[in-house]
Amino acid sequence: MSRVIPGLTAVSKSDLPVLLPFKPTPAATTRVNFSQWLASIPFWVPFMIFAAAFWPVHAFAQSNGFSLTQAFETLWRWIPFLLLHGFVFTVIISVLTMLLGTILGVFLGLGQISRNRFVRWCSYWITQIFRNSPWLVLLFIVMLSFPFQIDLFGLSIPVPDWTKAVIGLSLPVMANISEIVRGAIGSVPSAQWEAAESLAFSRRQTLFEIILPQCIKRMIPPWMNWYAILTMATPIVSILGVEEVLNLTRQAIEAENNRPELLIPFYGFVLLIFFVYCYPIARLTMWLERKYAVKL
Amino acid sequence: MKTVLAATTALMTCFSAVSATAAECSNEAWNRVMERGSIIVGVKADYKPWGYRSTDGELVGMEIDMAKDVADKMGVELELVPVQSSNRMQFLEQGKIDLMIATMSDRADRREIVGIVGPNYYTSGTNLLAPKPLKLTDWEQLRDKPVCGKQGAFYNQIVEERYGAKIIAFAGNAEAKQALRDKKCIGFVYDDSSIMADLASGDWDEFEMPMKTEDDNPWALAVPKDERNCVFGRFMSGMQYNWHKDGTLVELEKKWGIQPTAYLAGQQDRFKDWLSK
């Protein structure tokens, strides 16, 4: 029987208490990858892409007489319509979706830390199901299963397509907000719960007066991150016939005789307005993220 | 005992009333339009010049003019709802729209779903927009070749099954035409009247419409299915008959720059008032 020398004949191991190297793990609430990516784009890049997009139009101009200036003029004529009818509507959809998703998500998130096992279990699975379903599938289900009007006590309330789109999109948003809430509450040191208990705070008081006020600050960056993701995702409702910016762009191209030269300028313009809207949000998110990261 | 008897009688009368009206005309959609004081018409917003948007966002086009005339004759306000090929029949079934005038081809399977009434107000056939150098002459030449098309057009399937073409369907015409220019397909299969308009615009000088027009198919407007043989259906038949008779459709065709069709000229002749000179 030979002697075991740790580090020589065997793996270096010790049963003595040692101080392990400190590896800081990012808090559950700091996943703002999308905003990080968006904010890292220099602001002039999409404008350059947009300018470059006109180049193929220029190249085509010789062959069929539709020039760069004509393409610009055409787009110029449609800009008020696309912005006022199309993009404003997109913004309204995204704001309402976020509002609905946040309200539902907060309740679902609190449900996930409930002391009632059944409520906890239900909230967990609802969150998991809606977080991991494709958005388009959820949209289709909501669009097809909801009636176009609801008859209540002889009063018929119309349910337009965009309301269904708001409901459909708010489901995945709700599930993700639920995770943000759960993660934020979990990220507050558990000693605070114990300290509050020792000061005779009830569970409700502890949650609403001590824990949640601290969470709000931590939840703002990921919440804004989800708003940017949601806004970028709203054009998928155009597949279901909602008259938002992408659908109206298609109709504008149709009204201009479907000239293929207009495809890139028009869709490029849509890209640009989404960027102009979401970029400041992403920068602000990153700024808040950095500001709050130091505390606690 | 008396009350029970009375209730039963009332209930019986109720049921018999329901079953009696089910067999006859309820004229539900017609009455709804009249009560509301406005008619909701489903039209296209992406099919120039039949239904499209002007720069200020208004819906305009030949079918919108027809819808206006319908509303005027009924004495109600006109409300327009943009529809797509994929949802137009469902909207009518659900009651979301009262009337649909949306470039729909009159097909037997569609008559099962919505109340299509004649005489048809237009007709178009299938043809191909193809580059001149390819020198295509016959549909059979499309076998196993990629051909661009628009999503939702019924003839995509026909061209695929009859001639073995490989259809690549796009959401919009502009996308399909760009694909044709990028040589992703050897032709763009679409309505002949629309292709003629493109060729006349001068932007497609290196292209031609080489095939013999196929599947000439009348277009139809539709009312809810239950109303086909009731007031609404009969009224719309009358509207279409008069549009043909007094040449409204031929005038609108000219107004919206649609290539004059032999069909409309023929129908005007067919429905001509025998006393008029």
Contacts between the chains, C-beta under 8 A, distances in Angstrom:
chain1	res1	chain2	res2	distance
A	64	B	202	8.0
A	64	B	203	5.0
A	64	B	204	7.9
A	64	B	205	7.3
A	65	B	202	7.5
A	65	B	203	7.5
A	66	B	203	6.8
A	77	B	55	5.0
A	78	B	55	6.2
A	80	B	55	8.0
A	81	B	53	7.5
A	81	B	55	6.0
A	81	B	56	6.5
A	81	B	57	4.9
A	85	B	57	5.0
A	147	B	94	7.6
A	148	B	91	7.9
A	148	B	94	5.2
A	148	B	95	7.5
A	148	B	96	4.7
A	149	B	95	8.0
A	149	B	96	7.9
A	241	B	83	7.8
A	241	B	84	5.3
A	241	B	86	7.6
A	241	B	87	5.7
A	243	B	45	7.9
A	243	B	82	6.6
A	248	B	53	7.4
A	248	B	57	7.9
A	250	B	46	6.3
A	250	B	171	7.2
A	250	B	172	5.1
A	250	B	174	7.9
A	251	B	45	5.0
A	251	B	46	5.0
A	251	B	52	6.7
A	251	B	53	4.9
A	251	B	82	7.9
A	252	B	53	6.6
A	253	B	172	6.6
A	253	B	174	4.7
A	254	B	45	7.9
A	254	B	46	4.5
A	254	B	47	7.1
A	254	B	48	5.6
A	254	B	52	5.6
A	254	B	53	7.9
A	254	B	172	6.9
A	254	B	173	6.7
A	254	B	174	7.3
A	255	B	48	5.9
A	255	B	52	4.5
A	255	B	53	5.2
A	255	B	54	7.1
A	255	B	55	7.8
A	257	B	48	6.7
A	257	B	198	7.6
A	257	B	201	6.4
A	257	B	203	7.7
A	258	B	48	7.7
A	258	B	172	7.2
A	258	B	173	4.2
A	258	B	174	4.2
A	258	B	177	5.9
A	258	B	198	7.9
A	259	B	174	6.9
A	259	B	203	6.8
A	260	B	174	5.6
A	260	B	175	8.0
A	260	B	177	4.8
A	260	B	178	3.7
A	260	B	181	5.7
A	262	B	174	6.6
A	263	B	174	5.4
A	263	B	175	6.8
A	263	B	178	5.6
